[in-house]
Amino acid sequence: MKKNHFIIVFFFLIVSQVAISQNDTIKGLLLDVNNKVIKNYPVKLGNASSVTVKTDNNGIFIFPNANLNDTLFVADKKGQNAIAIPINGSRFITLKSIEGDFNTTYLSEPDEQFLHYLKQMESDRKRNLNTLTREDIVNSGCRDVLCLLRRLSGVTIYRDQITIRGMASSLQSSSAPLIVLDGVALGTDFSFNNISIDEIQDITVLKDASIYGVRGSNGAIVINTRK
């Protein structure tokens, strides 16, 4: 009987842990007191192992593969007096600045205003990227990812070292772009040998990858697989 009781307790512990660590993409909109978007403003997710991104030109910030039970932190213009904002399981959050605080709106789906800025963000993103669709990939005749990247304008490959033209680089820092696979930022040292070209739905070179914070300072290569 005690053994069965232990199994039941263990089962509920596992289920509760899965619920606690539920991950999804979090999209937020940052507005000032006059209901205008706040551009290029840092937003931090998490306390211990935190990640910071900046809002884009439409006031949108995005945290891919984020814990929906984590906490956002938004500081004042001097980077001080950070306000803790629980996410509470929401995927869409509107933060409106009021004197000394932020008025928070949680949304299960984007409202009309949020959707408007999301569409603007997508329009801006398309002007700054180069994409190969599944049809393009099939017709390319390529058998590896590096071959696909060579077909995208703005990409330079020298001795398997990948850079995106126009991005600032120095001898002291890496110029490798961020690799994002199915919404998860994997870093700059991901090996393309780990993924088959037959698994790829589309591949995008993103010159403006500011939504990924400093990790996207050299641009990003975004790969979506066939699910």
Secondary structure as UniProt FT lines:
FT   HELIX           2..20
FT   STRAND          23..31
FT   TURN            33..34
FT   STRAND          42..45
FT   TURN            48..49
FT   STRAND          51..54
FT   TURN            57..58
FT   STRAND          60..67
FT   TURN            68..69
FT   STRAND          71..74
FT   TURN            77..78
FT   STRAND          83..86
FT   TURN            88..89
FT   STRAND          92..98
FT   TURN            99..100
FT   STRAND          101..107
FT   HELIX           112..127
FT   STRAND          129..132
FT   HELIX           134..140
FT   HELIX           145..150
FT   TURN            153..154
FT   STRAND          155..158
FT   TURN            159..160
FT   STRAND          161..164
FT   TURN            165..166
FT   STRAND          178..181
FT   TURN            182..183
FT   STRAND          184..187
FT   HELIX           192..194
FT   HELIX           197..199
FT   STRAND          200..206
FT   HELIX           210..216
FT   TURN            217..218
FT   STRAND          220..225
//
